Amino acid sequence: MLQLSWVKDRSDKKRQLFYITGGYLVSRANYGWLEFREVLDGKYIISAIHEFVPKIPWLIYVNTQARLHLWVMNRYAKYLNAVGRRKSTVK
């Protein structure tokens, strides 16, 4: 769907950066980036997509692909919460 390339020299333990280098969903390859960042001493992770240009027209994107992206990110949040709960009970 999206082809991502990890940006090793701009990433660290608290911030992981990936350039959007291609994929079916993107109009402008090698332009945007996806970022995961830890905040509040690792209690939360923020994910953000920057300068993304969808392949489909904006009005269609907002009502289709963007909603699917929100669903995927909510599922990812549930997964991360479950992993965090498992780690906190193991200590």
ZINORWO-V268462 format. One record per residue. N is the residue number from 1. RES is the residue in three letters. PHI is phi in degrees with one decimal (999 if undefined). D_LAST is the distance of its C-alpha to the last C-alpha in Angstrom with 2 decimals. Layout:
N,RES,PHI,D_LAST
N,RES,PHI,D_LAST
//
This chain:
1,MET,999,37.23
2,LEU,-124.6,36.26
3,GLN,-98.4,36.28
4,LEU,-117.5,33.78
5,SER,-124.2,33.72
6,TRP,-67.3,30.78
7,VAL,-101.4,32.02
8,LYS,-60.3,30.27
9,ASP,-72.7,32.16
10,ARG,-112.6,31.27
11,SER,-107.7,27.60
12,ASP,-149.5,24.59
13,LYS,-60.5,20.81
14,LYS,-97.9,21.29
15,ARG,-146.5,24.43
16,GLN,-115.0,25.54
17,LEU,-119.6,29.25
18,PHE,-131.9,31.32
19,TYR,-77.3,35.11
20,ILE,-87.8,36.75
21,THR,-102.1,39.16
22,GLY,163.4,40.64
23,GLY,125.1,40.26
24,TYR,-68.6,42.12
25,LEU,-92.2,41.00
26,VAL,-109.6,41.95
27,SER,-89.5,45.42
28,ARG,-112.9,44.95
29,ALA,-72.8,42.92
30,ASN,59.8,41.71
31,TYR,-127.9,41.73
32,GLY,-96.3,38.51
33,TRP,-148.9,34.84
34,LEU,-114.3,31.44
35,GLU,-134.3,28.65
36,PHE,-119.4,24.93
37,ARG,-135.7,23.73
38,GLU,-80.4,20.52
39,VAL,-135.5,21.40
40,LEU,52.9,20.09
41,ASP,56.6,17.41
42,GLY,81.7,16.16
43,LYS,-69.8,15.96
44,TYR,-130.1,18.92
45,ILE,-123.0,20.71
46,ILE,-99.4,24.48
47,SER,-116.7,26.60
48,ALA,-145.2,30.29
49,ILE,-115.1,33.29
50,HIS,-117.0,36.12
51,GLU,56.1,39.81
52,PHE,-76.6,39.46
53,VAL,-117.4,42.90
54,PRO,-68.9,42.89
55,LYS,-72.2,45.53
56,ILE,-88.1,46.76
57,PRO,-56.8,48.58
58,TRP,-54.3,46.49
59,LEU,-60.7,47.57
60,ILE,-70.7,46.63
61,TYR,-56.9,43.33
62,VAL,-60.7,42.28
63,ASN,-94.2,43.07
64,THR,-130.5,41.65
65,GLN,-59.9,39.40
66,ALA,-64.7,37.75
67,ARG,-67.2,36.89
68,LEU,-64.7,35.45
69,HIS,-61.4,33.39
70,LEU,-61.0,32.03
71,TRP,-61.4,31.11
72,VAL,-59.6,29.34
73,MET,-67.2,27.34
74,ASN,-66.1,26.37
75,ARG,-64.6,25.16
76,TYR,-63.4,23.18
77,ALA,-61.9,21.59
78,LYS,-62.1,20.61
79,TYR,-61.7,19.10
80,LEU,-63.3,17.05
81,ASN,-62.8,15.90
82,ALA,-64.5,14.89
83,VAL,-63.9,12.95
84,GLY,-62.7,11.19
85,ARG,-66.1,10.47
86,ARG,-62.6,9.16
87,LYS,-66.7,6.74
88,SER,-72.6,5.67
89,THR,-82.9,5.61
90,VAL,-78.1,3.83
91,LYS,-57.8,0.00
//
